[in-house]
Amino acid sequence: MITDGEDDNIDPTVFNKARSVFRSVKVLLIGGENSVIEENVDTIKIQELTSESLSHTIRRI
């Protein structure tokens, strides 16, 4: 999942359902914060999206 985290009203059970289907579930959080996401799923945070930060993040995934 890729999001900025702003105004995302996500039900945490969505992550449990995703984990039951997929081997790995991660969120790429760009420039924002969302405590529900960060507490319930592996989260990779990027404060400012640049070609360098995106390249580094893709290697981490």
Number of C-alpha atoms within 10 A of each C-alpha: 8 11 15 17 20 12 9 12 10 12 11 13 10 11 16 14 10 13 14 11 10 9 7 10 15 18 19 19 21 18 14 14 17 17 8 14 22 16 10 16 16 13 17 15 17 16 12 11 13 10 9 8 12 14 11 11 15 9 7 8 9
